Amino acid sequence: MAIISPFRAWRYDPERVSVQQAVTQPYDKITPAMQEAYYQFSPYNLVRIILGRPLPNDTESENVYTRAAASFENWRQTGILRHDAEPSIYRYSQTFRIPKSIPSTGERVERRGFIALGRLENYSANVIFRHEQTLAKPKADRLDLLRSTRAHFGQIFMLYSGAGKVDVLIESAAAPDIEVTDEYGVLHRVWKISDPLVIASVHTHMRDKNLIIADGHHRYETALTYRNERRATAETSSGMPVPYDSAMMTFVDMDLPGLAILPTHRLVFGLPSFSAAQFQGAAKRYFNVEEVDVGIDAARATAILHNAGQAGTALLAITPERNFLLHTPKAVGSMLFGRLSLRQQALDVVQLHICLLEGVLKISAEEIRNQENVTYCREASDALSQVRSGKAQAAFLMNPVRIQQVRDIAFAGEVLPQKSTDFYPKLLSGLTIYALE
């Protein structure tokens, strides 16, 4: 069962600092340019904690993690951050337009959820389910930050199926406690809910829910590792809940509108040799291949993919001199996909990785995981530009994974390749902060 609970969040005092200038995108979505901009926004911008700058003379006792801990302590002591007086949950609304990377009518949509603590569970408990693989390096970085600061600054994005019942319970006509617009034009609003009866009702409604991690796999597994470390060093075990048994999460009902998943396209670089003609010939073993106008733009590429994807798998290969639409996968034998289920084999991203990246281009799964010859981008226009400028040898454009596919894969205990889903918009970091001590 999913156990959620209220908490006393630390929040920016709007009389001391502009919240608009202090919150950030999640750490793994902050580019170097964004990091620099955040540093310029405010001396209290959260980037100083979640993605600080390394210095040439950093040591084991003085580094980005120790500076993050010092900043957090200083901001609490000086009142930049203030502690909410009573345990609360926080209604969270995001209003946005669907990006051009997927076809849409351009209307503004709203995604609603709530921020609360969620009890950490091992995956084997079948309460919380992952849907993507994780990498060791990001987890090591987040673990060092958590050990130093003993706090969670961003929320893990959780999905559940609740038929909208919790959303009705926390509906509010009051003005939001926090209202900011991020660099992508997304309006973020937060309402503090402290009514014990409302919180108890939400707690009851969530108890029978299974949860899927939408975003934050690395931070979730980091929180599990930290919990286990603290348990191992605890002098006593009273059986009572302790702060490190939970993490800060945003819970979003999959049955409500507003869920948007963007594609994450693949860029190939650094291969000893690459030939569009050879690629075309080898790809015909796995797909039906049609040539596409070499001068195609991003809007047209997205439309072609969307239309072709209505009938099943569709991928668009962009090379400097020729472009190809790959569709209608051919039967190539079960050995190619190993133990992957039919659910996984039907995914465009799995077809791309196994048939094209590994099968045709001979990039190993380990090389893909280590991003040795493959990198990622969200925008089709960026992918086209990378190829045409010579920075990438080829780009592979995809349609996004559907939410039903994510649900089915996760609840079956299976995982997708890394960077398979890009839920949009992201949850801002710094709206609420959960301090363990």
C-alpha positions as CSV (number, residue, x, y, z in Angstrom):
1,M,0.0,0.0,0.0
2,A,1.1,3.6,-0.7
3,I,1.7,5.5,2.5
4,I,1.6,9.3,2.2
5,S,1.9,11.8,4.9
6,P,2.0,15.6,5.4
7,F,5.2,17.4,6.4
8,R,6.4,20.9,7.4
9,A,8.0,22.1,4.3
10,W,10.8,24.7,4.2
11,R,9.8,27.3,1.7
12,Y,11.3,30.5,0.4
13,D,10.1,33.6,2.3
14,P,8.6,35.8,-0.5
15,E,9.4,38.9,1.6
16,R,13.1,38.1,1.5
17,V,13.5,36.6,-1.9
18,S,11.6,36.4,-5.2
19,V,10.4,32.8,-5.5
20,Q,10.3,33.3,-9.3
21,Q,14.1,34.0,-9.2
22,A,14.9,31.2,-6.7
23,V,13.3,28.0,-8.0
24,T,14.8,25.8,-10.8
25,Q,14.2,23.0,-13.2
26,P,15.3,19.6,-11.9
27,Y,19.0,19.2,-11.7
28,D,19.4,16.9,-14.7
29,K,17.5,19.3,-16.9
30,I,19.8,22.3,-16.1
31,T,22.2,23.1,-19.0
32,P,25.4,25.0,-18.4
33,A,23.7,28.1,-19.8
34,M,20.7,27.7,-17.5
35,Q,23.1,27.1,-14.6
36,E,24.8,30.4,-15.3
37,A,21.4,32.2,-15.6
38,Y,20.2,30.8,-12.3
39,Y,23.4,32.0,-10.6
40,Q,22.7,35.5,-11.9
41,F,19.0,35.5,-10.9
42,S,19.6,35.5,-7.2
43,P,22.2,34.8,-4.5
44,Y,19.6,32.4,-3.1
45,N,18.8,30.5,-6.3
46,L,18.5,26.8,-5.5
47,V,21.1,25.9,-8.2
48,R,23.7,26.7,-5.6
49,I,22.5,23.7,-3.7
50,I,21.3,21.2,-6.3
51,L,24.0,21.9,-9.0
52,G,26.8,24.0,-7.6
53,R,29.9,24.9,-9.4
54,P,33.0,22.9,-8.7
55,L,36.1,24.9,-8.0
56,P,39.8,24.2,-8.9
57,N,40.9,23.8,-5.3
58,D,38.0,21.6,-4.2
59,T,38.9,18.9,-1.6
60,E,37.2,16.2,0.3
61,S,36.3,18.7,3.0
62,E,35.5,21.7,0.8
63,N,33.5,20.9,-2.4
64,V,30.1,21.4,-4.1
65,Y,28.4,19.2,-1.6
66,T,29.8,20.8,1.6
67,R,29.0,24.3,0.1
68,A,25.4,23.1,-0.7
69,A,25.0,22.0,3.0
70,A,26.4,25.3,4.2
71,S,24.1,27.3,2.0
72,F,21.1,25.4,3.1
73,E,21.9,25.8,6.8
74,N,22.6,29.5,6.3
75,W,19.4,30.1,4.4
76,R,17.4,28.4,7.2
77,Q,19.2,30.3,10.0
78,T,18.8,33.7,8.3
79,G,15.2,33.3,7.3
80,I,15.6,33.1,3.6
81,L,13.8,29.8,4.0
82,R,11.0,29.5,6.5
83,H,9.5,26.4,8.1
84,D,5.7,25.9,7.7
85,A,4.1,25.9,11.1
86,E,1.9,22.8,10.7
87,P,2.2,19.5,8.7
88,S,0.6,20.0,5.3
89,I,0.2,18.6,1.8
90,Y,0.5,21.0,-1.1
91,R,-1.8,21.1,-4.1
92,Y,0.3,21.6,-7.3
93,S,-1.1,22.8,-10.6
94,Q,0.9,23.3,-13.9
95,T,-0.7,25.1,-16.8
96,F,1.1,24.8,-20.1
97,R,1.0,24.5,-23.9
98,I,2.0,21.2,-25.5
99,P,5.5,21.7,-27.2
100,K,5.8,21.5,-30.9
101,S,7.7,18.3,-30.6
102,I,4.4,16.4,-30.7
103,P,1.3,17.3,-32.7
104,S,-1.3,19.3,-30.8
105,T,-3.9,22.0,-31.2
106,G,-1.8,24.5,-29.2
107,E,-4.4,24.9,-26.4
108,R,-3.3,25.4,-22.8
109,V,-3.8,22.4,-20.6
110,E,-3.5,21.8,-16.9
111,R,-1.9,19.0,-14.9
112,R,-2.9,18.7,-11.3
113,G,-1.5,16.8,-8.4
114,F,-0.3,17.2,-4.8
115,I,3.0,17.3,-3.0
116,A,3.4,15.1,0.1
117,L,5.8,12.6,1.7
118,G,5.7,9.1,0.3
119,R,7.1,6.2,2.2
120,L,10.0,4.5,0.4
121,E,9.4,0.9,-0.6
122,N,11.7,-1.6,-2.2
123,Y,10.6,-2.5,-5.7
124,S,10.0,-6.1,-4.5
125,A,7.1,-4.9,-2.3
126,N,5.1,-4.2,-5.5
127,V,3.9,-0.8,-4.3
128,I,6.2,1.5,-6.2
129,F,7.1,0.5,-9.8
130,R,9.9,1.9,-12.0
131,H,9.7,2.1,-15.8
132,E,13.2,3.1,-16.8
133,Q,16.7,1.8,-16.2
134,T,19.1,4.0,-14.1
135,L,22.8,4.8,-14.4
136,A,25.3,4.6,-11.6
137,K,27.0,8.0,-12.0
138,P,23.9,10.2,-11.4
139,K,23.0,8.2,-8.4
140,A,26.4,8.6,-6.8
141,D,26.2,12.4,-7.3
142,R,22.7,12.7,-5.8
143,L,23.7,10.4,-2.9
144,D,26.7,12.7,-2.0
145,L,24.3,15.7,-2.0
146,L,21.8,13.9,0.2
147,R,24.4,12.8,2.6
148,S,25.7,16.4,2.9
149,T,22.4,18.3,3.1
150,R,20.1,15.7,4.5
151,A,17.2,17.2,2.6
152,H,15.2,16.7,-0.6
153,F,14.8,19.8,-2.7
154,G,12.8,18.4,-5.6
155,Q,9.9,16.0,-5.8
156,I,9.9,12.5,-7.3
157,F,7.1,12.5,-9.9
158,M,4.7,9.6,-9.1
159,L,1.7,8.4,-11.1
160,Y,-1.4,6.6,-9.7
161,S,-4.8,5.7,-10.9
162,G,-7.5,7.4,-8.8
163,A,-10.4,8.4,-11.0
164,G,-10.0,12.0,-9.9
165,K,-11.2,11.5,-6.4
166,V,-8.2,13.0,-4.6
167,D,-8.3,16.0,-6.9
168,V,-11.8,16.8,-5.8
169,L,-10.8,16.5,-2.1
170,I,-8.0,19.1,-2.5
171,E,-9.8,21.5,-4.8
172,S,-9.4,25.1,-3.6
173,A,-10.9,28.5,-4.7
174,A,-8.3,30.4,-2.6
175,A,-5.4,32.3,-4.1
176,P,-2.3,30.1,-4.5
177,D,0.5,30.4,-1.9
178,I,3.1,30.2,-4.7
179,E,2.7,31.3,-8.3
180,V,5.6,31.4,-10.7
181,T,6.1,31.0,-14.5
182,D,9.2,29.1,-15.6
183,E,11.5,29.7,-18.6
184,Y,9.2,27.5,-20.8
185,G,6.1,29.6,-20.1
186,V,4.6,27.0,-17.7
187,L,2.5,28.5,-14.9
188,H,3.2,26.7,-11.6
189,R,0.8,27.2,-8.6
190,V,0.9,25.7,-5.2
191,W,-1.7,25.7,-2.4
192,K,-0.9,24.7,1.2
193,I,-3.4,22.3,2.7
194,S,-3.3,21.9,6.5
195,D,-6.8,20.7,7.3
196,P,-6.3,17.4,9.2
197,L,-9.6,16.0,7.9
198,V,-8.7,16.7,4.3
199,I,-5.2,15.2,4.8
200,A,-6.7,12.1,6.5
201,S,-9.1,11.6,3.5
202,V,-6.3,11.9,1.0
203,H,-4.2,9.4,3.1
204,T,-7.1,6.9,3.1
205,H,-7.7,7.3,-0.7
206,M,-4.0,6.7,-1.5
207,R,-3.5,3.6,0.7
208,D,-4.6,1.1,-1.9
209,K,-2.8,2.7,-4.8
210,N,0.2,1.4,-6.7
211,L,2.6,4.1,-7.8
212,I,4.7,4.4,-11.0
213,I,7.8,6.6,-11.0
214,A,7.4,9.0,-13.9
215,D,10.4,11.1,-13.3
216,G,13.1,10.8,-10.6
217,H,14.2,7.2,-10.8
218,H,17.8,8.1,-9.9
219,R,16.7,10.2,-6.9
220,Y,14.3,7.5,-5.7
221,E,16.9,4.8,-5.7
222,T,19.3,7.3,-4.1
223,A,16.7,7.8,-1.3
224,L,16.5,4.1,-0.9
225,T,20.2,3.7,-0.6
226,Y,20.4,6.5,2.0
227,R,17.5,5.0,4.0
228,N,19.4,1.7,4.1
229,E,22.6,3.4,5.2
230,R,20.8,5.2,8.0
231,R,19.0,2.0,9.1
232,A,22.4,0.2,9.2
233,T,23.9,2.8,11.5
234,A,20.8,3.4,13.7
235,E,21.5,2.6,17.4
236,T,17.9,1.4,18.0
237,S,15.0,0.3,15.9
238,S,11.7,1.3,17.5
239,G,9.6,0.4,14.5
240,M,8.3,4.0,14.4
241,P,8.5,6.0,11.1
242,V,11.7,8.1,10.8
243,P,12.3,11.0,8.4
244,Y,14.6,9.1,6.1
245,D,11.9,6.4,5.5
246,S,10.1,8.9,3.2
247,A,10.9,11.2,0.3
248,M,9.1,14.2,-1.1
249,M,6.9,13.3,-4.0
250,T,4.3,14.8,-6.3
251,F,1.4,12.5,-7.0
252,V,-0.5,12.9,-10.3
253,D,-3.6,10.9,-11.2
254,M,-3.2,9.2,-14.5
255,D,-6.9,9.2,-15.0
256,L,-7.0,13.0,-15.3
257,P,-6.1,15.1,-18.4
258,G,-2.9,17.0,-18.6
259,L,-0.3,14.2,-18.9
260,A,2.1,14.9,-21.8
261,I,5.0,12.7,-22.8
262,L,7.5,14.0,-25.2
263,P,9.9,11.9,-27.4
264,T,13.6,11.8,-26.7
265,H,15.4,11.5,-30.0
266,R,18.8,9.8,-30.5
267,L,21.9,11.3,-32.1
268,V,24.7,9.1,-33.3
269,F,28.3,10.3,-33.5
270,G,31.9,9.1,-33.5
271,L,31.4,6.0,-35.6
272,P,34.6,5.0,-37.6
273,S,32.5,5.1,-40.7
274,F,28.9,5.8,-41.6
275,S,27.2,5.5,-45.0
276,A,23.5,6.3,-45.6
277,A,23.4,3.8,-48.4
278,Q,24.8,1.0,-46.3
279,F,22.5,1.9,-43.5
280,Q,19.5,1.8,-45.8
281,G,20.5,-1.6,-47.1
282,A,21.0,-3.1,-43.6
283,A,17.9,-1.5,-42.1
284,K,15.7,-3.3,-44.8
285,R,16.3,-6.5,-42.9
286,Y,14.3,-5.1,-40.0
287,F,11.9,-2.6,-41.4
288,N,10.1,-1.4,-44.5
289,V,12.2,1.6,-45.6
290,E,11.0,4.6,-47.6
291,E,13.1,7.5,-48.7
292,V,11.9,11.0,-47.4
293,D,12.7,14.4,-48.7
294,V,16.3,15.4,-47.6
295,G,15.2,19.0,-47.1
296,I,12.5,18.1,-44.6
297,D,12.0,20.5,-41.6
298,A,11.1,19.6,-38.0
299,A,7.3,20.3,-38.4
300,R,7.1,18.0,-41.4
301,A,9.2,15.3,-39.8
302,T,7.0,15.3,-36.7
303,A,3.8,15.1,-38.9
304,I,5.2,12.2,-40.9
305,L,6.1,10.3,-37.8
306,H,2.8,11.0,-36.2
307,N,0.8,9.8,-39.2
308,A,3.0,6.7,-39.8
309,G,2.8,5.9,-36.1
310,Q,-0.9,5.4,-36.1
311,A,-0.3,2.0,-37.7
312,G,2.5,0.9,-35.3
313,T,6.2,1.5,-35.1
314,A,7.6,4.4,-37.1
315,L,11.1,5.9,-36.9
316,L,12.7,8.6,-39.0
317,A,16.4,8.3,-39.8
318,I,18.1,11.6,-40.7
319,T,21.5,11.6,-42.4
320,P,23.4,14.5,-44.1
321,E,22.5,13.3,-47.6
322,R,19.4,11.1,-47.3
323,N,16.5,10.6,-44.9
324,F,14.5,7.4,-44.4
325,L,11.1,6.5,-42.8
326,L,11.3,3.1,-41.2
327,H,8.0,1.3,-40.4
328,T,6.2,-2.0,-40.2
329,P,8.9,-4.1,-38.4
330,K,9.7,-7.4,-40.0
331,A,9.8,-10.7,-38.2
332,V,13.4,-11.3,-37.4
333,G,13.2,-14.0,-34.8
334,S,12.9,-14.0,-31.0
335,M,16.6,-14.4,-30.4
336,L,17.2,-10.8,-31.3
337,F,15.1,-9.5,-28.4
338,G,16.3,-12.1,-25.9
339,R,13.9,-12.2,-22.9
340,L,12.1,-9.0,-23.7
341,S,8.3,-9.4,-23.6
342,L,6.1,-8.7,-26.5
343,R,5.0,-5.5,-24.7
344,Q,8.6,-4.3,-24.8
345,Q,9.3,-5.5,-28.3
346,A,6.4,-3.4,-29.6
347,L,7.9,-0.2,-28.3
348,D,9.5,2.1,-30.9
349,V,12.4,2.9,-28.6
350,V,13.2,-0.8,-28.1
351,Q,13.0,-1.4,-31.9
352,L,15.4,1.5,-32.4
353,H,17.9,0.4,-29.8
354,I,18.0,-3.3,-30.7
355,C,17.4,-3.3,-34.5
356,L,19.1,-0.1,-35.6
357,L,21.6,1.1,-32.9
358,E,22.8,-2.4,-32.0
359,G,21.9,-4.5,-35.0
360,V,22.7,-2.1,-37.9
361,L,25.2,0.3,-36.4
362,K,26.9,-2.2,-34.1
363,I,26.8,0.1,-31.1
364,S,26.7,-2.1,-28.0
365,A,24.2,-1.8,-25.2
366,E,27.0,-0.8,-22.8
367,E,28.2,1.9,-25.2
368,I,24.7,3.2,-25.5
369,R,24.3,3.3,-21.7
370,N,27.6,5.1,-21.4
371,Q,26.7,7.5,-24.2
372,E,29.9,6.7,-26.1
373,N,28.3,7.0,-29.5
374,V,24.8,8.0,-28.7
375,T,23.4,11.1,-27.1
376,Y,19.9,12.5,-26.7
377,C,17.8,15.6,-27.5
378,R,14.2,16.6,-27.1
379,E,13.5,18.8,-30.1
380,A,13.4,17.5,-33.7
381,S,14.7,20.8,-34.9
382,D,17.8,20.4,-32.7
383,A,18.3,16.9,-34.1
384,L,18.1,18.1,-37.7
385,S,20.5,20.9,-36.9
386,Q,23.0,18.6,-35.3
387,V,23.2,16.4,-38.4
388,R,23.2,19.2,-40.9
389,S,26.0,21.0,-39.1
390,G,28.1,17.8,-39.0
391,K,28.0,17.4,-35.2
392,A,26.1,14.2,-35.5
393,Q,26.4,11.5,-38.2
394,A,22.7,10.6,-37.9
395,A,19.6,11.3,-35.9
396,F,16.8,9.0,-35.1
397,L,13.4,10.7,-34.5
398,M,10.6,8.9,-32.6
399,N,7.1,9.3,-31.6
400,P,6.6,9.5,-27.8
401,V,5.8,6.5,-25.6
402,R,2.1,6.4,-24.7
403,I,1.0,6.5,-21.0
404,Q,-0.8,3.2,-21.4
405,Q,2.5,1.6,-22.5
406,V,4.3,3.1,-19.5
407,R,1.6,1.8,-17.2
408,D,1.6,-1.7,-18.7
409,I,5.4,-2.0,-18.7
410,A,5.8,-0.7,-15.2
411,F,3.1,-2.9,-13.6
412,A,4.5,-5.9,-15.4
413,G,7.8,-5.3,-13.6
414,E,9.7,-4.5,-16.8
415,V,11.8,-1.5,-17.7
416,L,12.4,0.7,-20.8
417,P,15.8,1.8,-22.0
418,Q,17.1,5.0,-20.4
419,K,15.7,8.2,-21.7
420,S,12.6,6.6,-23.1
421,T,10.1,9.0,-21.6
422,D,10.1,12.8,-21.1
423,F,7.2,13.8,-19.1
424,Y,6.4,17.5,-19.7
425,P,6.4,19.9,-17.9
426,K,9.0,19.1,-15.2
427,L,8.3,19.6,-11.5
428,L,10.1,22.7,-10.3
429,S,12.7,22.2,-7.6
430,G,12.5,24.5,-4.5
431,L,8.8,25.0,-4.3
432,T,8.9,22.9,-1.1
433,I,11.9,21.4,0.6
434,Y,11.9,18.4,2.9
435,A,14.6,18.5,5.6
436,L,15.3,15.2,7.3
437,E,17.0,17.0,10.2
